[in-house]
Amino acid sequence: MSQGSQHFHLNAFLMGVGHHEAAWRHPRTEAHRVLDVKHFQELGRIAERGKLDSVFFADTLAIGPRLEHNTQAIFEPVTLLSAIAVATEHVGLIATASTSYGDPYSLARKFTSLDHISGGRAGWNIVTSAGADEAANFGVDGIPAHSGRYERAAEFVDVALALWDSWEDDAVVLDPDTGLFADPAKVHTIDHDGPRFQVKGPLNSPRSAQGRPLLVQAGSSESGKEFAARHAEAVFTAQRTLAQGQEFYRDLKAGVVKYGRNAGDLKVLPGIVPFIADTQEEAEALERSFTDLISPAYSLRQLSTMLGVDLTEHSLDAPLPPLPPLNEIQGNKSRYQLVKDLAEDGSLTVRQLIGLLGGGRGHRTFAGTPEQVADELQIWFEQGAADGFNIMPPYLPGGLDDFVDQVVPILQDRGLFRTEYTSTTLRGHYGLGEVGNRFAPGDALGGAIGEASA
Ligand SMILES: Cc1cc2nc3c(=O)[nH]c(=O)nc-3n(C[C@H](O)[C@H](O)[C@H](O)COP(=O)(O)O)c2cc1C
């Protein structure tokens, strides 16, 4: 059972017109809407209607192998979520941004702006960008070493955290009579001088209503879990079985405690791609109607990228060729291992594998009635595999509508999910209290930038 709460958390992982790789070709979607900001504002309102904790957008810094199928990462997530912020009032807004490129000062500003625009609803999914095509867009040859990516990420996050703390909570005075906007004695330099970043500070924006954005992470390798245990407040993960989910959950909670945090300070949200219909047969038929639209050529390129092995000429009806050991992989280790286990355990043909992966790139897909979906979530929550879920509708907006209107009411009737928002901030939705400011008066990391006010 999730530590300290009888409710679990629900995040809507949104992507184009759906997570299924053929969603844009299906009659239940309108492909052109991937370019329409109103489509995404509507998704934010649907998630809010369901009292969901948050919506989330992934991001990569290259067009990837999806050129002719690129219906996903078109909008930069913070920009898109700012548009959703003004169309919603409660739902949290989690954007992906990389620590492998760019700098912490610019990133801290962007997320603080989204946090102010949304009244404290911003979250940051911290990624370490594993693609060689992404590296090529930033003058880097090949994939930066896995361990180095996490070392950079740790320093990057430390600097961003210090910048978000550089204004004390009551630094802004806004007194037209004395003409004092902010008290310089309550705004601090951070004087960071590290191996990768040198940042004086302060940030040029005051703290937001929730103090700072919620920190989210999704790496599941050993380095990824270590990073999450130290920094993350919510972790997204792809786990295919209850047993795997329970093991990952135990691992992460133990790691958090090792860093002197409470187990409840970090929420674990495995992904699920639900195909929902009135009967299980209809739900399975619905899933097949998407799988039948998969383009093998595209899927083979996706699989080749995921595994770092060129399968484009490989027979679809043969099993995967032998794959290199995990320690030779510099890309996304956890997803590589997940697909490798899938292929080797089930001795699947490549065609069967791409059918399995088509729904959610390795995340669990589930076809059933609203009650069966609710049962699945309840089992994972009550048997120690989740504090909540990353809901990944295979097609949008219909798949999110179905979840919100048919599954959420069942969860609410069972006392498993909120019936009303009780907080105004994203940190509040996740049951994470206000975050303290390390600059306690007189205990500044850096110097104040001016004298105390008169
Ligand atoms: C739900 C979910 C969403 C993710 N979104 C992104 C993303 O937007 N961009 C990205 O580069 N990686 C994304 N990833 C991959 C992870 O962030 C991470 O980079 C990857 O797992 C590599 O970490 P690892 O080698 O520690 O497993 C996502 C993973 C999951 C489970």
PDBQT file of the ligand as one rigid body, heavy atoms in Angstrom, charges set to zero:
ROOT
HETATM    1  C1  LIG A 501       7.261   7.059 -18.633  1.00  0.00    +0.000 C 
HETATM    2  C2  LIG A 501       8.622   7.358 -19.183  1.00  0.00    +0.000 A 
HETATM    3  C3  LIG A 501       8.822   8.543 -19.898  1.00  0.00    +0.000 A 
HETATM    4  C4  LIG A 501      10.056   8.852 -20.429  1.00  0.00    +0.000 A 
HETATM    5  N1  LIG A 501      10.204  10.014 -21.135  1.00  0.00    +0.000 NA
HETATM    6  C5  LIG A 501      11.403  10.290 -21.690  1.00  0.00    +0.000 A 
HETATM    7  C6  LIG A 501      11.581  11.483 -22.445  1.00  0.00    +0.000 A 
HETATM    8  O1  LIG A 501      10.670  12.274 -22.605  1.00  0.00    +0.000 OA
HETATM    9  N2  LIG A 501      12.794  11.731 -22.999  1.00  0.00    +0.000 N 
HETATM   10  C7  LIG A 501      13.863  10.898 -22.800  1.00  0.00    +0.000 A 
HETATM   11  O2  LIG A 501      14.947  11.183 -23.295  1.00  0.00    +0.000 OA
HETATM   12  N3  LIG A 501      13.733   9.731 -22.067  1.00  0.00    +0.000 NA
HETATM   13  C8  LIG A 501      12.524   9.433 -21.534  1.00  0.00    +0.000 A 
HETATM   14  N4  LIG A 501      12.363   8.285 -20.825  1.00  0.00    +0.000 N 
HETATM   15  C9  LIG A 501      13.554   7.442 -20.614  1.00  0.00    +0.000 C 
HETATM   16  C10 LIG A 501      14.123   7.766 -19.204  1.00  0.00    +0.000 C 
HETATM   17  O3  LIG A 501      13.987   9.110 -18.910  1.00  0.00    +0.000 OA
HETATM   18  C11 LIG A 501      15.608   7.505 -19.131  1.00  0.00    +0.000 C 
HETATM   19  O4  LIG A 501      16.299   8.414 -19.916  1.00  0.00    +0.000 OA
HETATM   20  C12 LIG A 501      15.927   6.159 -19.626  1.00  0.00    +0.000 C 
HETATM   21  O5  LIG A 501      15.186   5.239 -18.898  1.00  0.00    +0.000 OA
HETATM   22  C13 LIG A 501      17.422   5.909 -19.467  1.00  0.00    +0.000 C 
HETATM   23  O6  LIG A 501      17.655   5.746 -18.167  1.00  0.00    +0.000 OA
HETATM   24  P1  LIG A 501      18.253   4.374 -17.654  1.00  0.00    +0.000 P 
HETATM   25  O7  LIG A 501      19.401   4.038 -18.598  1.00  0.00    +0.000 OA
HETATM   26  O8  LIG A 501      18.696   4.720 -16.266  1.00  0.00    +0.000 OA
HETATM   27  O9  LIG A 501      17.143   3.391 -17.701  1.00  0.00    +0.000 OA
HETATM   28  C14 LIG A 501      11.137   7.953 -20.261  1.00  0.00    +0.000 A 
HETATM   29  C15 LIG A 501      10.955   6.756 -19.546  1.00  0.00    +0.000 A 
HETATM   30  C16 LIG A 501       9.696   6.453 -19.010  1.00  0.00    +0.000 A 
HETATM   31  C17 LIG A 501       9.524   5.184 -18.246  1.00  0.00    +0.000 C 
ENDROOT
TORSDOF 0
